[in-house]
Amino acid sequence: PYVMLSATAASGIIGAVTFWGSLVAFGKLQELKMFKKPVSLPGQQAINVLLLLVSLALSAWLVVGEPAHAPWIYLAIVVITSVLGVFLVNPIGGADMPVVIALLNSYSGLAACATGFVINNSVLIIAGSLVGASGIILSNIMCKAMNRSLTNVLFGVMEAGALAGSADEFYATVRSTTADDIAMLLDGAQRVVFVPGYGMAVAQAQHAVRDLGKLIEERGGTVEYAIHPVAGRMPGHMNVLLAEADVDYEKLKEMDQINPTMETVDVAIVIGAN
């Protein structure tokens, strides 16, 4: 009974955090007004830790307490961790959503795995373990590609870079241009790389990008697409968007594959960087 009750508490905690956290993530991706701006309460991290400790204490009570109290204790665990799920995801910015979604996918697998122990279902245990492990691995890959830690993303903190000079120095070589200037630049380019980002996905601009790529290819140029692990609104979203726009899969290059060759690119077009 202790194993089953422990698994029940674990499925309640992880499941509630996953469900309500996913709803908040959905609201952010849909750009709903109440979720559009990340909101962090004063002492947010301390509140989150307190909620987690209370839920763990209730879980311990559920395991060793009187069976008659179990339904009410379990309900309290679900309510508290539901609030925790909202508080965990709400402070995180929209551009970090792909990482958060990958992590929530992992949580859902762990919740399914715990539920498998409760109802003695081997399929749930195996499938949940696979989803949980793969989600953690994917989250780690995405964080490495962003040069940030998973903790840094989850707690909604952007590390400030050490600027070596003033803004004037950084923008000294940056200039505005026109569509005509870009057209002339692309007219003689032999190798062009598009680097699509979150903004391209939001703007649904993949078809316009595809059309521009075809024009370049008709003039004898080579077109490739550099896909960052966190590009788009969720993991793998950029690959799906470009596939919908009939971009050949062979032209989609992962970050590790294309970065060593970027110095040989004539023109790199970054679209929708967030």
Secondary structure, 3 states (H helix, E strand, C coil): CHHHHHHHHHHHHHHHHHHHHHHHHHHHHCCCHHHCCCCCCCCHHHHHHHHHHHHHHHHHHHHHCCHHHHHHHHHHHHHHHHHHHHHHHCCCCHHHHHHHHHHHHHHHHHHHHHHHHHHCCHHHHHHHHHHHHHHHHHHHHHHHHCCCCHHHHHCCCCCCCCCCCCHHHHCCCCCCCCHHHHHHHHHCCCEEEEEECHHHHHHCCHHHHHHHHHHHHHCCCEEEEEECCCCCCCCCHHHHHHHHCCCCHHHEEEHHHHHHHHHHCCEEEEECCC
